[in-house]
Amino acid sequence: MSHIETDLIHAGKSFNDTKAVVPPIYQSSTYYASADAEAYMAAATDARYPYFYHRHGNPVSSQAAEVVAGLEGTEAALLTATGMAAISTAILTVIEAGDHVVAQQSHYSAASILLKELLPQFGVAVSFFDQGDNASLDAALRDNTTLIYLETPSNPNLAVTDLAHVGNLARQRGITTICDNTFASPINQRPGDYGIDIIVHSATKYLGGHSDLTAGVICGTEDLVNKAWKKLLSLGGSLAPFDAWLLLRGLRTLSLRVNQINANALELAVWLEKHPTIARVGYCGLPSHPQHELAKKQMKGFTGMLCVEVAGADERQQFTRAQTVLNRLNIFANAASLGGVESLAVHPASMWGMHHSPEQKLKAGINDGMLRISVGIEHIDDLIGDFEQALAGL
Ligand SMILES: Cc1ncc(COP(=O)(O)O)c(C=O)c1O
């Protein structure tokens, strides 16, 4: 078996049956059918066959999917148009009316809405647990629990879920598990190694890595991925040919980017933690993170995602100061999204305020003085310098 760095360049080559080293973009919605009716029927029904009709597959999507499956150590993977298409398709593949789902209190906001509002519309009950407390998961399970849905580290509060605990418990009880591995990336964490059945990503983030595409991915057994493919035919979230091509190109440098980002984020987190205007740094690579030991056990690196809480006499002052910092930052752009080569910062309380009541904000770990930071691959001295000038004289 070759190493990750080699597989990122060479996996899935068999899907490129041209002489081009870099596969062409198959900018075609449909493909010439075989004259043979039996072969045509096989092509129409074969899961993920890449030369039938765009919604069924695309050669470059298949190549990129094989790279990601190799990274996550799963039998197969399926690419989708966005991370939310991957999450919704994966969930709708494994649940039915009457089922009970257990999820975390803190998830990416659109996933939270899907869990809290969409699933109950279809007769699926959802309960929530505190991801920092294994006993609260055990207590949330019911006889009809069929799915545990996870995200670790979670967005935006960087809390960590005990993957081995969930994996073991779910396998004993025959419950399917899905983990959103977007924040960690497979370079830092492989949930499948802990018994998690399905791994989903917003490939818009680290996997693509250049903030120039949207994509998602569902990884799992051949059987599960084929079932998800069938659902995707009806749900319609197939990945555009050019985005698949950009994703494959982004994947080539995933390991280089994520390793640099890990190093930059750790150094910035250590620096921020010492700054008097910062009340708290949430970074699972810091010994001060309440789940640092767990993170060390299940992660190889700690990602480029961190959150900081700007100090203030009360929430109002924290809010104003957080806004001031955001406005003063020059290298860290105030833009949604994360996981790209460029550093970004956002104010979660403003971004998601309309989706959460004050009580829900608290449960999701969102504070008015909080900034969520996505560290890029710029020089660390410049990144620290940017925060130094933004925090000066607060
Ligand atoms: C953890 C996580 N999962 C899923 C998504 C959704 O991804 P997309 O925007 O590609 O649909 C996001 C988006 O920010 C995210 O942060």
PDBQT file of the ligand as one rigid body, heavy atoms in Angstrom, charges set to zero:
ROOT
HETATM    1  C1  LIG A 401     -18.991  21.279   9.385  1.00  0.00    +0.000 C 
HETATM    2  C2  LIG A 401     -19.743  21.624   8.148  1.00  0.00    +0.000 A 
HETATM    3  N1  LIG A 401     -20.471  20.675   7.556  1.00  0.00    +0.000 NA
HETATM    4  C3  LIG A 401     -21.203  20.936   6.436  1.00  0.00    +0.000 A 
HETATM    5  C4  LIG A 401     -21.209  22.193   5.879  1.00  0.00    +0.000 A 
HETATM    6  C5  LIG A 401     -22.062  22.456   4.659  1.00  0.00    +0.000 C 
HETATM    7  O1  LIG A 401     -21.245  22.496   3.520  1.00  0.00    +0.000 OA
HETATM    8  P1  LIG A 401     -21.676  23.196   2.157  1.00  0.00    +0.000 P 
HETATM    9  O2  LIG A 401     -21.661  24.666   2.383  1.00  0.00    +0.000 OA
HETATM   10  O3  LIG A 401     -20.638  22.712   1.182  1.00  0.00    +0.000 OA
HETATM   11  O4  LIG A 401     -23.044  22.692   1.835  1.00  0.00    +0.000 OA
HETATM   12  C6  LIG A 401     -20.449  23.214   6.456  1.00  0.00    +0.000 A 
HETATM   13  C7  LIG A 401     -20.455  24.566   5.867  1.00  0.00    +0.000 C 
HETATM   14  O5  LIG A 401     -19.888  25.505   6.400  1.00  0.00    +0.000 OA
HETATM   15  C8  LIG A 401     -19.701  22.920   7.621  1.00  0.00    +0.000 A 
HETATM   16  O6  LIG A 401     -18.973  23.860   8.251  1.00  0.00    +0.000 OA
ENDROOT
TORSDOF 0
